[in-house]
Amino acid sequence: MNTLHQEEQGGEVDRALEELRGRLAGSVIEPQDPVYDEARAVWNGMIDARPRAVIRAGAVGDIDPVLHTARRTGLPLAVRGGGHNIAGHGTVEGGLVLDLGQLRGVEVDAKNRLVTVEPGATLADVDRATATHGLAVPLGVISATGVAGLTLGGGVGWLTRPNGLSLDNLASADVITATGEHLRASEQDNPELFWGLRGGGGNFGVVSSFTFRARPLPAAVLGGNFFYRPTHWKSALSAFGRWTQDLPEEMNPIISFLVLPPDLEMGEEPWMIIGFAWASENHQPGLELIEQLRAAAPPDEEEVAPTAWLQWQSAMDSLFPKGSRGYWKNLSFSRLDDVAVDVLVGFASEVTWMGTGIDIHHMEGAFGRVPEEATAFPNRSAKYWLNIYGFWHDPAEDERLSAFARKAYTLMQPFGEHGEYVNFLGAEIGQDVAEAARQAYGPDTYDRLVALKNRFDPDNLFRLNHNIVPTSG
């Protein structure tokens, strides 16, 4: 009887997919199709799911029939934008994948500094479109990243301190809900939904269009990197802590610990790198700040020069090719005293292989001025955000390098503050999803997100994410 039921269900799925195929501008890709393996792949090579079908949307109008098919068949649904999500939420075993990756249009209203972006666009798509107008949308640091997932989770990058997160620069979003309702979300329209979209991920619907406020972009940003060998890490980190005490928000620094790829010809030893971007027209104040850091912590190597925005935004892309294997952990903190520095240097010194990195993002500035209750992003008071991230290629290293990320995270716990950034958060096998989301967002924000989930997705159609579990329905 069970076998008969499975056959009947399989036949219903086949019929539903055949009907869907006739309603799409895009295509339905099934396991027997030659491009199936390519279509099912996401950035994180550790995720090896085999969906029942991947539906490549050819137009925004394809979203509605895919949602209808997911409801009709009961198959789990994954929504994929750029496919760069570390937890692999852009795919699902045995379910349906709505792949929006071909919808990459970007329209720039230069006069009003507004940029409208389709849901499959990457950072590179947006940067290319805006740079020609002398504008930039505050986004991330790797140009292949999808704008949709980045924005719905947060969006930390080289313009965070002067301009805030990507979600802080979102003016409005067009959303298609689980029941097929089309809504505009902004401060004026559906403001509670707009609040939840900004940090709550893809829990409440498919965003079919994003409209961002853009900022003026100088002809070249003042970008640079100071490189330090391990013997100088403690003194350089301590100097960095002092340098950032009253740092003007126009200066955006990010620290990285990693072994650099061979093509950069920096040897096989690990480096601590203080990268910085000054995205203002007048470079002189930025040069003076850089000189202050140089005097306090002389680097072993350095590169400082005006750099075109497109070049700066894509400088580290080669580290993260599609198919890299990754497990990430993150936390926020505000201390860089001697005790914290010793702990950081202790575990960072263990990274003697290429394939794991540790970043420290200096926050504050415009990011910190946004009231914590204004968006669903979990923490606005932290001074720094730590990310331990993998980008290795050998499956034999999965257990060891994942364990290292967990170890580093545990060692930093005494300094950690509330909340975790979902875009830097991998999937934990066996972890209760509701408890994981509650831990990431904190109880007050999580409860508010649950109320929103109850309203817009009570049946949890959109559950392939850092899931806000509804309590109704």
N, C-alpha and C positions, 0 to 999 in steps of 0.2 A: 504493500500500500504506500509506504514511504517512497519507494522507487517510482511508482506511478505518479505520486504528487510531484516529485522532482522533475519527471518528464513533462508533466503538464505545465509546471512553472517555467521550465526551460523553453517550452514552446511559446508561452506567453511573452517571455523576454525576446525571443527571436522575432515574433510578430511586432512587438513594440519597437524594436530597433529598425526593422524594415520600414515601418511607418515613419519613424523618425528620419530615416535616410531620405525619404521623399519630401520632407519639409525643410531641409537644411540648405543654406548656401555653402556650408562647409561639408565635412565628410565624417563618416562613422568608420573607425578602424577597429577591426576585430583580430583575434589571435592568428587567424589564417592569412592575414594580409602581410605582404612583404615588408611594409614599413612599421609593423606593430612594435618590434623591439625598440626602434628609434622613438616611436610615439609614446611608449610607456615610460621611458627613461626620465628621471629627474636629476637635479644637480648632484645630490648625495648618492654616491654609488653604493652605499650600504643599504639603500632602500631598493628592494628587488621585487616589487609587487607586480602581479599580472591581472590587470583589470579585465572585466568582461568586455568592455569596449572603451575606446578613447574617442571622444567626439571633438573634432577640431572645428571650432566655430569659424565660419567664414564671414559673419556679420553679427552685430549686436542682436539682431532679430532671432538668431539661433538659440539664445539663452532660454527663452520661454519654452520652446518645445523640449529642450533637454530637461528642464525642471519638471515638466509634465511627465516625461518618460520615467524619471527617477521616482516620482510619486506613484505612478501607475505600476511599476515593477517592484517597488520596495527595495531595489538594489541600493547599496550605500553610494553616496555621491561625493566625489572629490572635485574641488574647483581649483584650477591651475592658472596662474597668471604667467609669471616668468619661470616658474618651476625651480626657484633657487632656495626654497624653504628648507632649512637644515633638518627639520623633523620629518621631511618627506610627505607633507600633507597634500601635495599635488597629485597623489596617486592613491589607489586603494585596491586591495586584493579582491578580485571577483566582482567589483562594482563598476560604476560609470565614472569616467573622468571627463569633466567639461574643460577642455583645453582652450583657453582664450588667447594663446600665444601669438596668433596671427593678427589679432586686433591691436595694432601698434600705432595708430594714428595720433598725431599731436598737432593741435591748433593753437597758435599764439596770437593773442590780442595784445599787441605791443603797446598800444595807446593806454589801455587800462591795466596793463601788466597782469593779465590773466592767461593761464595756460590750461587748455582742456586736453585730457589724456585718455586714450582708450585703455581697457583693462589688461591688455597683453604687452603694453609698452615697457621697455627697459629704461634704466637711467640713461644709457647712451642715446636712445631715441629722443628723450626729452632734452638732454644737453645739446644735441646737434640742432634741434629745432629752436631752442631759446638763445643759444650763444650768438647766432647771426643777428639777433635783435639787441645784443648787449644785456641779456637777462639770464637769470638762473633760478631754478626752483631748488630749494634746499632738499637734497636727497641723501644718498648713502655714499659709499666709498668704492664700490666695485660696479663697473658700468654695465655688467650683464645682469645685475639684479633686477627683478620685476618691480615696477613702481607700485602695483596694487598691494601686494603682500607687505612690502616695506612700509607703505603709508598706513595701512590698517593696523599694523603692529606698533609703529612709532616712526622710525626713520632718522637714525643717527649718522651724521656725516661731517663733511668739512665746513658746513655753514651752520652747525647746530648752535654754537655760542652766539654769533651775531643775529641769527634768525629763527632759532628754535628747531624743533623736529619737523619732519615732513608733514606730519598730521597737524602741526600748529599752523601750517601754511595752506591747509586745505580750506577752500572757500565753500565748496558744495560738492555733493556726490549724488549721482543717479543710482537708485538701488532697485533691484528686482527681488521681491521677498519670496519666501517658500511657497506662498499661495499664488504667485504670479502678479502681485500688485506692484505697480511702478510708482516709486516715490522719489521726490527730491528731498535731500537732507541738507540742511544748512542751519545757521544760527536762527533763521527766521522760519524755516520750513522743517517740521518734524525735528525740533531741536534735541529731544532726548535720544532719538535714533542717531543724530549727528554726533552727539556726545559719545555714544557707544561705538560707533564706527572708528572713532579716533582713539585707537588703542585696543579695542575689543576684537580685532581680527575679523575673519570672515564669518562670524557667528550669526549674523542677522540677515544675510542676503547676498546676492551677487551684485557688486558695484560695477555698473556698465560704463560709467564715465566719472572721471575725477576732474575738478576744476581747482587749480592752485593759484595762489597769489605768488607772483615772481618778484625777485629783487634785482636791482641794477647790478650788472657784472662789469668790472673793469676789463680793459683790453687784455690784461694779464694779471693773474694772482701772484703774490709773492709767496712762493712755496719753497720748502726746504726740508732737509733731514740732517740731524746730527747723529753720528754713529759712535757707539761706545763699546769697547771690549769689556768682558766680564769683570776685570779688575777695577773698573771705574763705575760699575753699575750703582753701588751704594751711594757714592758721593754724587753721582749725576741725578739719581732719584731724589735724594734729599734736596739738592739744588732746585730741581724741578718743582718740588713741593713749595719751596719758598717763592719761586718765580711766579707760581700760579696764585699766590695769596691775593693779589690785587691786579690780576692780569686784565687788560682791556678786552672786552668781549669780541672785538674785531679779530683778535688772534685766536685761532682754533688749533690746539695741539692734540696729537694722539701719540701715545707711546706704544711701541711694539717690541716684543722680544721674540726673535726667531732666527733660524738659520736661513740665509737667503739663497735663492736658486742659483745654480752655477752660471747662468748667463749674465748675472750681475757682477761676477768676478770679485766677490767679497770673501772668498775662502769658505771653509767648512765649519768655522767656529760660529757660535751664536752671537748675535749682536743685540744690544738695546738701541733702539732707534727712536729719537724724538722727532716726529714729523710735525710740521706746522704750516698753516695756510693763513695768509693775511689778504682778505678779499676786499680791499678798499683801494680807491684810485691813487691815493697818496701813499707810496711805499715807505717813505722816510720814517714815520713812527714805528712801522713794523720792523724795519732794519735796526732801529734803536733797541727795541725789545729783544730781538734776536741777539744783538751784541751783549745785552745784559746776561742772557743765558749762557752765551759763549764764554764770557768772563767768569761766571760762577761755576761752570762745568765745561771746561775746554774739551771738545769732541776729538776722538781719534781720527775720524774722517768726517767730511761734511760736503753738502751740496746745497747752495742757496741761490735762487735765480728767479726772475719773473718767468712765469710759465703759463701757456695757454690753458684755459679751463678744461677743454676736452682732453688734453694730454695729462693734466694733473688728475682728473677724475678716473682715468683708466690706467694709471701708472702701475697698479698692483694687480691688474686683471690676470696676468699670467700665473699667479699663485693659485688661482681658483678655477681651473678648467672643469667643464662638466664631466661628471663621473668621479670626481674626487670623493674620498670617503671622509665623513666628518661626524664628530660628536662634540657638542658645545655645551659649556656651562657659563653662567654669568651671575654677577652680583654688583650691587652699588655699595660705595663706601666713601668716607670723607677724610680718613686719616692717612697721612704720609709721614708719620713720625718714625723714630728709629726702629721701634718694634715692628710696625707694618712694613717698613722697608726691608728689614731682615727677613721677614716671612716671604715677601714678594721675590726678593733676590734668591732666596733659598730654593724655591721650586722652579723659578725661571731658569736658574743655572743648570737644571737637569735637562733642559730642552737642547740636546746636542744633535738632533736629527732634523731633517727638513720634512715638514708635514704637520707640525703643531706650532701654533703661535699664541701669544698672550698680548692682548691690547688693553690699554688703559685710556679711556676717553675722558678728557677734562670737560665737565658739563658746565653748569652755572650760566651766567649771561642771560640771553633771551629765553633759553630753555628753563632756567630756574625762576623766571618772573611769572611764568604761567601758573595760576593757582592750581593746586593738585586736583581739586574737584572739577576743574573746567573740562578735562578730558579723562579718558579711561587709562591713560598712561600711569603706571603705578607709583612713581616716586619723582618728585620735582626738587627735592631738597638736597640730594646727594651731590657731592662735589666731583666724584669720579665714578666711572662705570667700567668694571673689569669684564673682559670676555676671554675665555680660554677656548680656542677653536682648533679643529682638526681639518687638514686638507691632504691627507696621505693617500696612497694609491694601492698599497699591498694589503689584501684582505687578512693576511696573517698578523697584521699589526692592529686589527680592530680592538681586540680585548685589552692589549697593553696600553694603547694610546687613549682609549676611552677611560681606562682606569686612572691614567695620569690626570685627565681633565677633572674627574671626580675628586681625586686627591687634592689637587690645587684648590678647587672650590671649597673643600672641607677645611683646608688650612686657613683660608681667608674668612671663614665664617665668623670668627670673633670680631672682625672689623665690619661685617656686613650690615646693611640697613634694610629696610623693608622693601619688598617688591622684587620681581625679576622681569627682565625685558623679554617678551615672548619671541621676538625675532632672533634672539641669541639663545633660544631654548630648544634643545633636542627632545626627541620622544624617549620616554622612559618606559621600558617594558615592565608590565605588571603594576604600574603606578595608577592609583585611582585618579581618573581624569578630573573629577570635580575638585578633589583635594589639591591636585597640581595647579589648577587654575586659581583656586582660592589662595594658595601660597604665592603665586605669581602676582596677582592683583591686590591682595590684601582683602580682609573680610568686608569692609564697607563698599569698596568698588565692586567686588565680586557680587555682592547681594544686589547692587543696583543693576549690574549686567544681567543677572538672573531674571530680574523683573522685566527687563527689556527682551530677553530671550523668550520668556513666557508670552509676551505680547506678539512678537514677530515670527518666532519659530518654535512653537510649543511642542511640535513633534520631532524636533532636532534633526531636520533634514540636513542642515549645515553643521555636521559634527566632526568632519575631518579637518580639525584645527586644534588649537589649544582650547578645548571645548568648554563653553559655558553650558552646563547641563540644566535644562529647564525643569521646573518643579510642577508644571501644569501639564495637562493632556495625558 
